Amino acid sequence: MRIARYTTGEDPAYGVVEGEPGHEVVLALQGDPLYIGVVPGDGEIPLEEVRLLAPVIPRSKVIGIGRNYADHAREMGNEVPAEPLMFLIPNTAVVGPGDPVVIPRQSTNVHYEGELAVVIGKIAKDVRVEDALDCIWGYTVADDVTARDLQKTDGQWARAKGFDTFCPLGPWVETELDVSDLRLVTRLDGEVVQDGTTADMVHQVADLIAYASAAFTLLPGDVILTGTPSGVGPVTAGQRVSVEIEGIGTLDNPFVRR
């Protein structure tokens, strides 16, 4: 089931996206399905007539996982960590499909990083690996935008990963998906720059949930970014980045400088 958060010019609403590509409709839901479940509302709207928003705004946190693809770790000159390398991103970094990503004045080397994002569906603490998938509400697409120069100079990643608009999510949450081997393709102005598969993750989704929940209580709506394959690189103002994950959809964002 594809659950979108959208607006028609009024308050944000939720709906289920159905239909063949190019002919999708949004079936209205009552309230936030993350908390009250999928409760049908009234009416349907052609997808092309709504503006999609970030499908979830984490109430608590976004947890990033660094160097979770061996080829990406190597391209950055790093070793693959024995345990997941975690960092936190503020929820103010989250934007939705089509929203501009603002390149900050503090950086001259901003990179795209296409990633699978996991949306947590219930309170979870000290979760066992074998129970971890039961904590998932669904999956979406992310671009873990990074100010690479600041990442190197700061000594930690909060600023480099956490600028406003640096965590695009979308286009919707897919609630029923096997993510063990999904193709992930990132395009920069239409040219393929990343082409990988989630099968190459060093630490799989269940392991990441168990590891993160041992440190932090996970709350409904929290998001875990699962790492990026090789092919990361710079993006400049005026360019567009699209990240496509098999079985979910495509997240597309322009980059600007203000």
GULUMNU-654486 format. One record per residue (C-alpha): residue number from 1; x, y, z; residue in one letter; chain. Coordinates in Angstrom, 2 decimals. Layout:
N
(site NUM,(X,Y,Z),"a","A");
...
END
This chain:
258
(site 1,(0.00,0.00,0.00),"m","A");
(site 2,(1.33,3.43,-0.97),"r","A");
(site 3,(0.43,6.08,1.60),"i","A");
(site 4,(1.03,9.70,0.64),"a","A");
(site 5,(0.87,12.96,2.51),"r","A");
(site 6,(-0.37,15.75,0.27),"y","A");
(site 7,(-2.09,19.08,-0.06),"t","A");
(site 8,(-4.55,20.58,-2.51),"t","A");
(site 9,(-3.83,24.06,-1.15),"g","A");
(site 10,(-5.38,23.43,2.23),"e","A");
(site 11,(-4.16,21.57,5.34),"d","A");
(site 12,(-2.02,18.49,4.71),"p","A");
(site 13,(-3.95,15.25,4.35),"a","A");
(site 14,(-3.19,11.56,3.84),"y","A");
(site 15,(-4.32,9.21,1.13),"g","A");
(site 16,(-3.70,5.87,-0.52),"v","A");
(site 17,(-2.20,6.07,-4.01),"v","A");
(site 18,(-3.62,3.55,-6.45),"e","A");
(site 19,(-3.63,3.06,-10.20),"g","A");
(site 20,(-1.25,2.46,-13.06),"e","A");
(site 21,(1.64,4.89,-13.69),"p","A");
(site 22,(0.28,8.03,-15.28),"g","A");
(site 23,(-3.25,7.30,-14.11),"h","A");
(site 24,(-2.87,7.23,-10.33),"e","A");
(site 25,(-5.48,8.56,-7.95),"v","A");
(site 26,(-5.29,9.45,-4.26),"v","A");
(site 27,(-8.00,7.90,-2.09),"l","A");
(site 28,(-8.57,10.16,0.91),"a","A");
(site 29,(-7.95,8.88,4.45),"l","A");
(site 30,(-9.13,10.14,7.81),"q","A");
(site 31,(-6.41,11.47,10.09),"g","A");
(site 32,(-2.82,10.24,10.25),"d","A");
(site 33,(-2.67,6.53,9.36),"p","A");
(site 34,(0.56,6.12,11.27),"l","A");
(site 35,(-1.42,6.57,14.49),"y","A");
(site 36,(-5.02,5.57,13.77),"i","A");
(site 37,(-4.53,3.07,10.99),"g","A");
(site 38,(-5.89,3.23,7.46),"v","A");
(site 39,(-9.39,4.68,7.83),"v","A");
(site 40,(-11.03,5.51,4.49),"p","A");
(site 41,(-12.22,9.07,4.00),"g","A");
(site 42,(-14.39,10.62,1.33),"d","A");
(site 43,(-13.45,11.06,-2.29),"g","A");
(site 44,(-10.53,10.55,-4.62),"e","A");
(site 45,(-8.30,13.00,-6.47),"i","A");
(site 46,(-6.09,12.46,-9.52),"p","A");
(site 47,(-2.49,12.34,-8.32),"l","A");
(site 48,(-1.52,15.04,-10.81),"e","A");
(site 49,(-3.85,17.48,-9.04),"e","A");
(site 50,(-2.19,17.27,-5.62),"v","A");
(site 51,(1.14,18.44,-4.29),"r","A");
(site 52,(2.98,15.63,-2.58),"l","A");
(site 53,(4.61,16.48,0.75),"l","A");
(site 54,(7.20,14.61,2.77),"a","A");
(site 55,(5.27,11.42,3.60),"p","A");
(site 56,(6.31,11.61,7.24),"v","A");
(site 57,(7.72,14.34,9.48),"i","A");
(site 58,(9.65,12.51,12.20),"p","A");
(site 59,(8.33,13.55,15.61),"r","A");
(site 60,(11.60,12.56,17.20),"s","A");
(site 61,(14.59,11.90,14.92),"k","A");
(site 62,(16.15,10.78,11.69),"v","A");
(site 63,(18.94,8.25,12.22),"i","A");
(site 64,(21.55,8.08,9.50),"g","A");
(site 65,(23.80,5.10,8.88),"i","A");
(site 66,(27.22,5.84,7.43),"g","A");
(site 67,(29.40,3.62,5.24),"r","A");
(site 68,(26.85,0.82,4.98),"n","A");
(site 69,(27.89,-0.11,1.43),"y","A");
(site 70,(31.45,-1.37,1.07),"a","A");
(site 71,(31.95,0.22,-2.34),"d","A");
(site 72,(30.90,3.64,-1.02),"h","A");
(site 73,(33.22,3.31,1.98),"a","A");
(site 74,(36.08,2.51,-0.39),"r","A");
(site 75,(35.35,5.40,-2.75),"e","A");
(site 76,(35.55,7.77,0.22),"m","A");
(site 77,(38.85,6.21,1.37),"g","A");
(site 78,(37.35,4.63,4.49),"n","A");
(site 79,(37.18,1.18,6.03),"e","A");
(site 80,(33.86,-0.57,6.46),"v","A");
(site 81,(32.90,-0.21,10.14),"p","A");
(site 82,(32.45,-3.42,12.10),"a","A");
(site 83,(29.25,-2.04,13.64),"e","A");
(site 84,(26.74,0.41,12.15),"p","A");
(site 85,(28.00,3.98,12.15),"l","A");
(site 86,(25.09,6.11,13.37),"m","A");
(site 87,(24.46,9.84,13.31),"f","A");
(site 88,(21.39,12.01,13.96),"l","A");
(site 89,(19.67,14.44,11.59),"i","A");
(site 90,(17.15,17.02,12.90),"p","A");
(site 91,(13.61,16.76,11.62),"n","A");
(site 92,(13.91,20.33,10.35),"t","A");
(site 93,(16.08,18.92,7.54),"a","A");
(site 94,(13.11,16.99,6.09),"v","A");
(site 95,(11.45,18.24,2.90),"v","A");
(site 96,(9.25,16.53,0.33),"g","A");
(site 97,(9.22,15.66,-3.37),"p","A");
(site 98,(9.88,18.63,-5.61),"g","A");
(site 99,(10.93,20.88,-2.74),"d","A");
(site 100,(14.18,22.78,-3.33),"p","A");
(site 101,(17.29,21.70,-1.47),"v","A");
(site 102,(19.12,24.85,-0.40),"v","A");
(site 103,(22.90,24.76,-0.73),"i","A");
(site 104,(24.19,26.71,2.29),"p","A");
(site 105,(26.65,29.55,1.99),"r","A");
(site 106,(28.97,27.71,4.38),"q","A");
(site 107,(29.70,24.93,1.87),"s","A");
(site 108,(31.27,24.67,-1.57),"t","A");
(site 109,(31.04,20.88,-1.90),"n","A");
(site 110,(27.52,19.47,-1.44),"v","A");
(site 111,(26.90,15.84,-2.45),"h","A");
(site 112,(23.79,13.76,-3.19),"y","A");
(site 113,(23.38,10.32,-1.55),"e","A");
(site 114,(20.42,8.21,-2.66),"g","A");
(site 115,(19.16,5.91,0.09),"e","A");
(site 116,(16.40,3.56,1.22),"l","A");
(site 117,(14.59,5.01,4.24),"a","A");
(site 118,(12.81,2.94,6.88),"v","A");
(site 119,(9.82,4.47,8.71),"v","A");
(site 120,(9.25,3.13,12.23),"i","A");
(site 121,(5.65,2.29,13.13),"g","A");
(site 122,(5.65,1.71,16.88),"k","A");
(site 123,(7.62,2.39,20.04),"i","A");
(site 124,(10.67,0.14,20.05),"a","A");
(site 125,(13.47,-0.31,22.57),"k","A");
(site 126,(16.10,-3.07,22.73),"d","A");
(site 127,(14.46,-4.87,19.83),"v","A");
(site 128,(15.78,-8.31,18.89),"r","A");
(site 129,(16.89,-8.77,15.28),"v","A");
(site 130,(14.25,-11.46,14.75),"e","A");
(site 131,(11.51,-9.03,15.87),"d","A");
(site 132,(12.83,-5.91,14.16),"a","A");
(site 133,(10.77,-6.03,10.97),"l","A");
(site 134,(7.59,-5.95,13.05),"d","A");
(site 135,(8.51,-2.39,14.07),"c","A");
(site 136,(8.38,-1.05,10.51),"i","A");
(site 137,(5.49,1.01,9.16),"w","A");
(site 138,(6.92,1.20,5.68),"g","A");
(site 139,(9.67,2.40,3.38),"y","A");
(site 140,(10.35,5.52,1.37),"t","A");
(site 141,(13.13,7.11,-0.67),"v","A");
(site 142,(15.69,9.55,0.73),"a","A");
(site 143,(18.48,11.80,-0.44),"d","A");
(site 144,(20.96,12.12,2.43),"d","A");
(site 145,(22.44,15.42,1.26),"v","A");
(site 146,(25.89,16.10,2.67),"t","A");
(site 147,(28.17,19.13,2.84),"a","A");
(site 148,(31.28,17.07,2.23),"r","A");
(site 149,(33.74,19.84,3.08),"d","A");
(site 150,(32.09,20.47,6.45),"l","A");
(site 151,(31.91,16.76,7.13),"q","A");
(site 152,(35.70,16.66,6.92),"k","A");
(site 153,(36.45,19.81,8.89),"t","A");
(site 154,(33.89,19.54,11.72),"d","A");
(site 155,(35.00,16.19,13.12),"g","A");
(site 156,(31.36,15.09,13.44),"q","A");
(site 157,(28.48,15.12,11.01),"w","A");
(site 158,(25.64,17.06,12.64),"a","A");
(site 159,(26.10,20.24,10.61),"r","A");
(site 160,(27.20,18.58,7.37),"a","A");
(site 161,(24.10,16.36,7.29),"k","A");
(site 162,(21.63,18.51,9.17),"g","A");
(site 163,(21.11,21.77,7.29),"f","A");
(site 164,(17.50,22.72,6.61),"d","A");
(site 165,(16.23,20.89,3.47),"t","A");
(site 166,(19.10,18.33,3.54),"f","A");
(site 167,(16.82,15.30,4.01),"c","A");
(site 168,(14.30,14.99,1.16),"p","A");
(site 169,(11.86,12.09,1.64),"l","A");
(site 170,(9.18,10.72,-0.69),"g","A");
(site 171,(7.24,10.32,-2.82),"p","A");
(site 172,(5.17,8.19,-0.39),"w","A");
(site 173,(5.50,5.34,2.10),"v","A");
(site 174,(5.23,1.81,0.73),"e","A");
(site 175,(3.95,-0.42,3.54),"t","A");
(site 176,(4.29,-3.83,1.89),"e","A");
(site 177,(7.71,-4.50,0.41),"l","A");
(site 178,(10.61,-6.94,0.56),"d","A");
(site 179,(13.66,-4.66,0.59),"v","A");
(site 180,(16.34,-7.36,0.60),"s","A");
(site 181,(17.28,-6.79,-3.05),"d","A");
(site 182,(15.93,-3.58,-4.57),"l","A");
(site 183,(17.62,-1.60,-7.32),"r","A");
(site 184,(18.53,1.96,-6.33),"l","A");
(site 185,(19.32,4.45,-9.09),"v","A");
(site 186,(20.27,8.10,-8.62),"t","A");
(site 187,(20.24,10.51,-11.56),"r","A");
(site 188,(21.84,13.95,-11.75),"l","A");
(site 189,(20.09,16.02,-14.43),"d","A");
(site 190,(18.87,12.76,-15.95),"g","A");
(site 191,(22.28,11.04,-16.04),"e","A");
(site 192,(22.73,7.89,-13.94),"v","A");
(site 193,(25.34,8.47,-11.23),"v","A");
(site 194,(24.46,5.72,-8.75),"q","A");
(site 195,(23.21,2.25,-9.67),"d","A");
(site 196,(23.18,-0.19,-6.78),"g","A");
(site 197,(21.11,-2.70,-4.88),"t","A");
(site 198,(20.04,-2.92,-1.27),"t","A");
(site 199,(21.39,-6.49,-1.27),"a","A");
(site 200,(24.84,-4.91,-0.93),"d","A");
(site 201,(24.15,-3.28,2.42),"m","A");
(site 202,(26.72,-4.39,4.98),"v","A");
(site 203,(24.15,-4.27,7.80),"h","A");
(site 204,(20.62,-5.18,6.76),"q","A");
(site 205,(17.46,-3.39,7.88),"v","A");
(site 206,(16.62,-5.69,10.80),"a","A");
(site 207,(20.17,-5.38,12.15),"d","A");
(site 208,(20.02,-1.59,11.91),"l","A");
(site 209,(16.75,-1.41,13.83),"i","A");
(site 210,(18.05,-3.68,16.56),"a","A");
(site 211,(21.31,-1.76,16.84),"y","A");
(site 212,(19.67,1.68,16.88),"a","A");
(site 213,(16.99,0.65,19.38),"s","A");
(site 214,(19.70,-0.49,21.79),"a","A");
(site 215,(20.84,3.14,21.98),"a","A");
(site 216,(17.68,5.17,21.34),"f","A");
(site 217,(14.02,4.49,21.92),"t","A");
(site 218,(12.49,4.49,18.45),"l","A");
(site 219,(9.15,6.28,18.15),"l","A");
(site 220,(6.43,6.08,15.49),"p","A");
(site 221,(7.47,8.21,12.56),"g","A");
(site 222,(11.20,7.99,13.25),"d","A");
(site 223,(13.20,7.38,10.08),"v","A");
(site 224,(16.35,5.33,9.57),"i","A");
(site 225,(18.44,6.10,6.48),"l","A");
(site 226,(20.20,2.89,5.51),"t","A");
(site 227,(23.27,4.17,3.67),"g","A");
(site 228,(24.20,4.87,0.08),"t","A");
(site 229,(25.91,2.87,-2.67),"p","A");
(site 230,(28.94,4.15,-4.57),"s","A");
(site 231,(28.74,6.98,-7.07),"g","A");
(site 232,(28.18,9.94,-4.76),"v","A");
(site 233,(29.31,13.29,-6.07),"g","A");
(site 234,(28.80,17.03,-6.08),"p","A");
(site 235,(25.61,18.82,-7.05),"v","A");
(site 236,(25.38,22.54,-7.76),"t","A");
(site 237,(22.62,25.12,-7.84),"a","A");
(site 238,(20.37,24.69,-10.87),"g","A");
(site 239,(20.76,20.91,-11.01),"q","A");
(site 240,(18.17,18.24,-10.13),"r","A");
(site 241,(18.68,14.96,-8.32),"v","A");
(site 242,(16.24,12.08,-8.63),"s","A");
(site 243,(16.49,8.89,-6.61),"v","A");
(site 244,(14.49,5.87,-7.77),"e","A");
(site 245,(14.05,2.72,-5.71),"i","A");
(site 246,(12.42,-0.33,-7.22),"e","A");
(site 247,(9.00,-1.01,-5.72),"g","A");
(site 248,(8.66,2.43,-4.16),"i","A");
(site 249,(9.04,5.23,-6.69),"g","A");
(site 250,(11.11,8.29,-7.51),"t","A");
(site 251,(12.08,11.25,-5.34),"l","A");
(site 252,(13.05,14.32,-7.37),"d","A");
(site 253,(14.40,17.62,-6.02),"n","A");
(site 254,(15.99,20.75,-7.49),"p","A");
(site 255,(19.02,22.30,-5.82),"f","A");
(site 256,(19.25,26.07,-5.31),"v","A");
(site 257,(21.47,28.58,-3.57),"r","A");
(site 258,(19.97,31.54,-1.70),"r","A");
END
